[in-house]
Amino acid sequence: MLDITEAETLLPPIRKIALDAPPTVAMPSIDVDHGPRRHRTTTPGPERMTLEELTVAYSGKEAVKRVSLPIRQGEVLALIGPSGCGKTTLLRTLNRLTELTATASRSGRILLDGQDVDHLEITQLRRKVSMVFQQPNPFPMSIFDNVAYAIREQAMRRPGKKEIAPKVEDALRRAGLWDEVKDDLARPALRLSGGQQQRLCIARALAVRPEVMLMDEPCSALDPKSSAVIEELIVELKRDIAIVIVTHNLQQAHRVGDQVAFMYLGDLVEYGPTDDVFGAPRAQRTRDYVAGAFG
Ligand SMILES: Nc1ncnc2c1ncn2[C@@H]1O[C@H](COP(=O)(O)OP(=O)(O)OP(=O)(O)O)[C@@H](O)[C@H]1O
């Protein structure tokens, strides 16, 4: 069977559609091949987060405009759209990271399990809604301590190494890294490869048992093989947690996304099942974007 990265090289080039092409009246389905899915169907679980008319502005200029969306366990939501359309702003707002930007303001509601995130204690929110960044950012300490740190941070009392070790192992296993590191957990994390570092960051995020994982272009700094490993992992993890991923890579969004949200200039232009958004989008702008006409 073809490896996913090998298969990608065999795909036909993405067909270009002129931006000023007249709108298609009947909106026929799109014949662009976005490659195979890594999709493993799971029954959508409970709605973990709900966005209601979410608006985020920097110095009064809106970067995300009245976005309403559900984020469900058992699903990967892929946020796509051209540079500057508000994907990262939307993602970072979900665990209130945009509050660190002094010029940022927000309106609308974000619910986590039905509760307004503004009423949650911030560390509690960030434990339940964890984040994996574009650049792997392990701490300059051992592999073991990277994961143990996250567990100790959220524990009511300081657990000992004996108590923590099974939790570290569990998180490393879930992140698909255990077999590669189990014989040398004392090794400095910064000596791992980029792909291993990113899986360690995922293990660190998983160690606190989040309900939602936010991933901001988690593969963009990785080679294709490491990206494929992370994508497989994402598809595995969605059984237990809700995943939101920002990606510029349309084929990646197609491979891992169950739902896709296409944003343009802060607006949520289209949201729906991956096959619909990629195969038969409703809006002309979505059609142009997924067909590769701009980006
Ligand atoms: N800290 C900030 N201060 C002011 N404006 C910002 C800030 N961060 C983002 N913006 C602006 O908000 C808009 C949305 O940016 P954002 O980074 O969310 O988009 P994006 O879709 O994630 O882009 P990219 O794909 O390039 O990462 C852009 O116009 C951007 O210039």
The ligand as a MOL file (V3000), in Angstrom:
LIG
                    3D

  0  0  0     0  0            999 V3000
M  V30 BEGIN CTAB
M  V30 COUNTS 31 33 0 0 0
M  V30 BEGIN ATOM
M  V30 1 N -1.0570 40.9400 17.9530 0
M  V30 2 C -1.6990 41.5260 16.9370 0
M  V30 3 N -1.8510 42.8730 16.9040 0
M  V30 4 C -2.5070 43.4740 15.8890 0
M  V30 5 N -3.0440 42.8150 14.8510 0
M  V30 6 C -2.9250 41.4820 14.8270 0
M  V30 7 C -2.2410 40.7660 15.8710 0
M  V30 8 N -2.2870 39.4380 15.5770 0
M  V30 9 C -2.9560 39.3330 14.3940 0
M  V30 10 N -3.3360 40.5540 13.9530 0
M  V30 11 C -4.0970 40.8350 12.7280 0
M  V30 12 O -5.3100 40.1040 12.7950 0
M  V30 13 C -5.6300 39.5570 11.5100 0
M  V30 14 C -5.7620 38.0470 11.6430 0
M  V30 15 O -4.4640 37.5150 11.9530 0
M  V30 16 P -4.2580 35.9760 12.2660 0
M  V30 17 O -2.8240 35.7870 12.6180 0
M  V30 18 O -5.2720 35.5420 13.2290 0
M  V30 19 O -4.5790 35.3270 10.8460 0
M  V30 20 P -4.1960 33.8920 10.2840 0
M  V30 21 O -5.3060 33.4940 9.3870 0
M  V30 22 O -3.8590 32.9890 11.3940 0
M  V30 23 O -2.8820 34.2210 9.4410 0
M  V30 24 P -1.6500 33.2720 9.0850 0
M  V30 25 O -2.2530 32.1530 8.2860 0
M  V30 26 O -0.7580 34.1400 8.2720 0
M  V30 27 O -1.0390 32.8050 10.3620 0
M  V30 28 C -4.5320 40.0130 10.5670 0
M  V30 29 O -4.9760 41.1670 9.9040 0
M  V30 30 C -3.3800 40.3310 11.4800 0
M  V30 31 O -2.5520 41.3360 10.9410 0
M  V30 END ATOM
M  V30 BEGIN BOND
M  V30 1 1 1 2
M  V30 2 1 2 3
M  V30 3 2 2 7
M  V30 4 2 3 4
M  V30 5 1 4 5
M  V30 6 2 5 6
M  V30 7 1 6 7
M  V30 8 1 6 10
M  V30 9 1 7 8
M  V30 10 2 8 9
M  V30 11 1 9 10
M  V30 12 1 10 11
M  V30 13 1 11 12
M  V30 14 1 11 30
M  V30 15 1 12 13
M  V30 16 1 13 14
M  V30 17 1 13 28
M  V30 18 1 14 15
M  V30 19 1 15 16
M  V30 20 2 16 17
M  V30 21 1 16 18
M  V30 22 1 16 19
M  V30 23 1 19 20
M  V30 24 2 20 21
M  V30 25 1 20 22
M  V30 26 1 20 23
M  V30 27 1 23 24
M  V30 28 2 24 25
M  V30 29 1 24 26
M  V30 30 1 24 27
M  V30 31 1 28 29
M  V30 32 1 28 30
M  V30 33 1 30 31
M  V30 END BOND
M  V30 END CTAB
M  END
